[in-house]
Amino acid sequence: MGRHPRILRGGSRAVRHLCDARPSTGEDTMDQRSQQPALGAVHGEAALIRAVGTFALTAAVINVIIGGGIFRMPAALSTQVGIAAPIALIAGALAIIPIALCFAAVGSRVAATGGPYTYLTAAFGQFAGFIAGALMWISNITSSAGVAAALSEQVANLVPALAGPVPRALLITGVYAVLFALNAFGVKIGARAIVALATLKLTPLFLLAAIGIWFVDWNLVSFSVGDVPSWTALGASMALVMFAYSGMETALVPSGELRDPSRNVPRATVAAILLVVLLYLGLQIVGQGVLGAGLGTSKVPVADTAGALWGPGRILLLITACISMTGFMMGNLLGTSRLVYALGRDGYLPRVFGRVTETHRVPMNALIAHATPAWILAIAGSFDTLALISGGAICLVYGLVSFAAWWAQRKDLRERGDAPFVLPGGPVIPLIAVASMVLVVFTLTSKELTAIGVALAALVAIYAGLHLNRKRAP
């Protein structure tokens, strides 16, 4: 009581850009526009348009979370945990909900574009922010590429002529080209496309869960811990569950383009996570209760479940899977390009990535920097391999953000003095979130842990090189 909030005004480059910037409404006068650099691109948070509200942000979070994972997860969980697979989803929900609350808390205190990168920078400084941003970028490149690879398999199931290497590569190239074009014409068009894609893919999924629940054989579904084959099996399933639940961090990266983030971030994040948990549970229960043991052997479990209830449903859900994966890639490209923009804006990447186009206020170079490696990996890689890399990296990011939420609340950090979302219980929720992520990370194999360790060492070396270059610069 009586303690004044600590308003951030210079502790990080992200914050300095925010404090020095003039809020942009997209309705500048001719005099104001004449004062802008005539270079085809402008810099800083003032260049971004705050056009994303609660509804669009909720759709963006759902869109990124419900990507490719849900269309494979029911079969994998059935194989690993058997009829007690819903317990893995409930355990994952108990882990992801505290993380969502931590994202809501710290996201309501930090308004600059960058998501976890900006959160960690504001709370702990440049080194922590750089590590979070680089880990996120690696995770998002591999997740986008993995889902694109899975999308090509779904399309080949519908159109066998596209199964060959060359047609597959052309398909992936075409998808990335269309998504890039949509993002290149501004955040408003990108946000509208995300809302449309979310509606198209969520309607069939929610209908399948709502209608299919009436046809479930409940003898094939168990919520008893005693039916879990082993704690090892449950632990191994958690990495897959967390990958399927992940995505909010990408959707929250464009904080500089959100209207009233102190209100919209908590509402959108918590609402989206609760809807996703209910949907995933419903689809898992319906799949098990309708297909039984056949669920574990299905390559397209959600589509096969729909087909068992209604013949044409299989084709409908295959199409839905394609729309869903495309929506994921759309949200991934929108969010991650803003992360790359923030890294360029703050000098951790070449400054060219911190520019936005004057016409549409879009970070075009950042879009190219993210889409290009994702496109190459999608052509060369597979969903399963890329998902492991993405899942391990994002668990580390979640743990760091949860710790930052506690620290920001303890210090009462605020960027503009707005009333933030406050976590009840002080450190309790962040502690639960961090502990759950540590447990999930240690379910990975030694090979995966070694890969993450090597990546972290490389990131530290990159940071050191960039830091020395900045010190030598005049």
N, C-alpha and C positions, 0 to 999 in steps of 0.2 A: 504494500500500500504506500502511495506517495512517491513511488519511484518513477522517474520520467523515462519514457521509451528512448532507446538509443537510435536516433535517426541516422542512417548511413549516408555520409556525404563525401566520402573520398577514400574509403578503405580499399576499394578495388576499382579496376578499370571499368567493369560493368556498371558499378554504381556511379562513377564519375560521368559516364556517358548519359546515364539517366538524369542525374541532377543538372547537368549542363544543357540537356536537350530541351527544345521547345516541343510540347505535345503536338502531334500532327493529327489534324482532323480530316485531311484529304480535301479541304475546302480553302486552301491558301488564296489570298488575294494576288492580283497580278504583281503588286509591288513586292510582296513576300517572295513570290516565285522568281522575280527578277534578281533577287539577292542570292539565289541558290547557285552553286557552281554549274556552269554549262558544260559539264564533262560527260553527260549521259548517265552518271551515277552519283549518288550522294551517300554520306556516311552517318552513322550514329542512330540511336533509338528514335530521334525525332523523324527520321525518314520512314519509319514503319507506321502503318495505319492500324489503330485499335478498332478492329471490325468484328472480333469474335466474341460472342456472348455465351451465356450459360448453356443454351440448347446446342449450339454448334460445338462447344467444347465437350459437352457430354457425349455427343455423337462421335466426335473425334477420338475420345478416349475408348469408347466401345469399339469403334472402327479399327483402331490399332490393336486392341486386345484380341478381338475375335477376328483373327486372320487365318493362318493355316493350321495352328495347333489343334483347334477343336475338331477338325475334320480327320485327324489321325488319333487323337488322344483316347477316345473311348476304347478302341481296340487294344492299344498299348497298355492301358490301365487294367483292362480285363485279363490280359496275359500275365501281368505282374502281380496283381492283387486279387484276382478272381472275383467272386461275387461281392466281396467287400470293397470294391473299387470306389464307391461313393465316399468311403471314409478318407481316401487320399484327397479327394476334392474338398471335403470339409476341413481337413488338416491344412490344405493349401489356402483355403479361405481364412482360417484363423491366423495364418501367416501374412496374407496379403492385405487384410483389412487394417491391421495396425500400420502397415507400410503406407497404405492409401491415406490414412489419417495424418501420418508424418508428412507426406507430400502436400496434403492440404494445408497443414500448419505452416510449413516453411514457404510453400508457394504463395500463401497469402501475405507474406512479409517481404517477398522479393519480386519486384515487378519487371525487371529487365529480361530481355530475351536470353535464352540459354538453358532453362530448366535446371537439372541437377548440377550442371557446370556452374551456373550463376549462384545457385543455393550454396554450394560448397565454397565458392570464392568469397561470398559475403560472410559466411560463418567462420571459415578457417584460413582464408588467404589464397594466394594465387596457385601455390603448389597443389593443394587439395582440389581446387577447381579444375586445374589442368588434368589431373589424373582422372577425375570423374568424367570430364568432357571427352577425353581420349578413349576411355573404356566404353562410354556410351556410343561413340562413333563406331568403334570396332564392333560392338554388339549389334548396332543397327544396320551396318553394312551386311554383316553375315545373316541377320534375320531377314532382311529384305531379299537377299540373294536366295536364301533357303526357301522362302515362301514363293518366290518367282519360279524356282525349280519345281516345287510342288504344284504350282499352277499349271506348268507345262504338262505334268502328268495327268492332272484332272482333265485338261483340254484334250489330251491324246486319248483319254478314255471315252470322250464324246466323239472325237474326230480322229480315228486311228491313223489317217494319212499324215497327221502332224507328229507322229511318234518318232520319226527318224531324226538323226542329229541335225541335219541342215534345216528342216522345217521347224524343229524345236528351237534352234538358235534364232531363226527369223521371227518366231512367235514371241520369244522373250524380248528381242530387240524392239518389236512393234509395241509391246505393252509398255516398256520403259519410255519409248518415244511419246506415246499418247499421254502418259502420266506427267512426263516432263513438260509437255506443252500446256497441260491444264494448270500446272503450278507456275509456269512462266508468265501467265496473264493476271497474276495478282492473288492475294490471300483470300479475297472475297469469292472468286470463282472456285479456288481450291476448297474453301470451307463449304460452299454450296454443293460441290461434287461429293464431298465427304458425307454430308447429310443425306444426299440422294442414295449413295452406295450403302450407307448404314441402314436406311429404310428397306432397300431392296433385299439385303441379305438377312436382316434380323426377322422380317415377317415370316418367311418359311421356317426358320429355326424355332422361333417361339411357337408357331402353329404346330410343328412336329412335337415339341415338348408338351404343349397343352393338350393336344388330341391324343398323342401316343400314351400318355399316362393312364388313360382308361383301358388300355390293352396290355398292361404290364402283368407278367406272371411274377408275383412278389416272392415266390419261392426262389427266384433266380437273383434276388437283390438282398443284400444284407448290410445292416448298419452296426453289426456287432464286431467289436475289436477281436473277439475270439475267432472270427472267421478270416482274419488277416493271416496269410501263409507264414509270414515272419516279419520282424521289425526291419530286417534288411531289405525285404521286398518293398515294404512301405516306404522306407527311406529312399530307395532307388527310384521309386515313382515320383517322389517330390520334385526332382529336378525337372521332369517333364511337366508336372502340374504348374510349377512356377513359371516355366517358359510360356505355357498356355495362358497364364494370368498376366504376364508382363505386357507392357505397352504404354501404361499411363505416362511414364517418364518421357516418351517421345512426343506424345500429344501435348504435354505441358511445356515443351521447349519454347514455342512461340509466345512467351509471356508478354513480350513487348507489343503483341498484336491483340491482347485480350482487353475487353472492357471490364473495368472494376475487378481486378484479379483477387482482391481480398475477399470478395463475396463469391465470385464465380468459380474460382479454383476449388474451394472446399465443396461447394454444392455439386459441381460437375464430377469431381473425382469420386466422392463417396457414392453418389447415385449410380455412376457407371459401374463401379466395382460390384455393388450389390446386385445390379441387374445381370452382370456377367456370371457371378457365382450361382444365382438361381437358374440361369439358362444352362450352364455347364452341368449342374446337378441333374436337371431335368433330362437333358440329352443322354447322360450316362445311364440313368435309371431306365429310360425308355429303351435304349439300345440293349442293355442287359436283359430287360424283361421281355423283349420281343425276339431277339436273336439268340439269346442264351449263350451256349458255348461257341456258337458261330461268330459271335462278336469279335473274339480274339483273333480269328483267322481272316477277318475282312480287311481288304486294302482301302475300302471306302466305307467305313462303318456307318457314318451318318446317312449316306445315300442308300446303303443296303437296308438300314432300319426303315427309312421312308418307303422303300420299295416293298418291304414285307407288309407294310400297312396298306399301301395303295400302289399298284403297279407303276403308273407314270411318275410316282413320287421320287423314284430313283434318279430319273433324268432331271427332274426339277431341283433336287438337292445337289446334283453334280454341277448344275448351272449356278446354284446358290454358292457352292464352294468356290467357283471361279470368280463370282462377284465379290465374295468375302475376301479372297486373297488379293484381288485387285484393290479393294478398299484399304486393306492393310498396307499395301505398297504405296498407295496414295498418301495415307496418313504418315507413313514412315518417311517418305520423301519430303513432305511438307515440314514435319517436325525436325528431322535431322539436318535439313539444309539450313535451318535457323540456328542449330547448334554449331555447324561449321561457320556460319556467318558470325556468331558470337566469338568463336575462337580467332577468327580473322580480325574482327573488330578490336579485340584486346591484344593483338600482336603475337598470339601463340601459333598462328598460321600466317602466311603472307597476307598483307593488308588487302590484297585484291579480293579475298574472300569476305571481307567486311564491308563491301560495297553493295548497294542495291540500285536497280535501274530507276531512272528518273520517271519513266512513264508509268510503270506498274508497281514501283517500290518493292521489287522482288530481288532477293540475293541470288542473282543468276549464276555467278561463278561458284557459289556454294552449292547450288542445285547440281551443277555439272560435276563438282568434286565428289558428291555423294552418289549420284546416279551411275557414274561411269564404273567405279570399282564394283558396285553391287551388280551391275549388268554383266560384267566379265565373270564374277564368281558364280552367278546364276547359270551361265552357260556351261561353266566348267565343273560345278559342284553338285551336291545333293542335299536335300532337306535335312536328313538325319545328322550328317556331319556338321553342317553349318549351325544347326539348332543347338548342339552341345556347346560350341564356342560362344554363341550368343547368350545362352542361359547362364553359363558360369560367370561371364563378365557382368551381366545385369544384376546378379545377386550381390556382387561386390558393390555396385552402385547403390542398390537399395539400402544396404547396411550403412554406407556413408551418408546418404540422405537422411536416414532415420536419426543418426547421431547429430547431424546438422540441425534437424528440427528441434531436438532437445536443447542444443546449445543456443540457437537463435531465440527460443522461448525464454531460456534462463537469463539471457542478456537483454531480452526485450528489443531485439533488432527490428527496425522498420525502415523501409526506404522512403516512404512519403508520409509517415505519420498516421496512415489509415488504421482503423481497428482491425487486427488480424484474427484469424481463427486460433483459439487457444486449446491445446491438448489437455484434457482432464487428467489429474493424477501426476502431473509433473513428468518425471523421467520414466514412469512405468510403461507407457505405450512405446516410446522409442526403445527401451530396453528389451521388450518382448520382440519388437521388429528386428533389432540387431541380432539377438540370440537365434531367432528363427532362420535368418539368412546364414549365420555361421553354421548352423546344423545342416542346412541344405548344401552349402558349399562342400562340407566334409562328407557328403554322400557321393561326390564325384570320385572317379578313379584317380590313381596316382598319375596316370598319363595326362588326364585333363587338368589336374592341379599343377603339374609341371608346366603345361602350356600356358596357364594363366600366370604362373610365376615368371616365366620368360617374358611374357608380354608386359608385365608390370616393370620388370627390369629395363626393357627397351624403352618404355614410356618415361621412366626416370632419366635415362640417358638423353632422350630427345628434349625433355624439359631443361636439363642442364645446358645442352647446346644452345637452345633458344634463349635461355637466361643470359648466357655469356654474350651472345650476339646483341641482345638488347643493351647490356651494360657498355659494350664497345661502341654502340651507335652514338653519334653526336646528339 
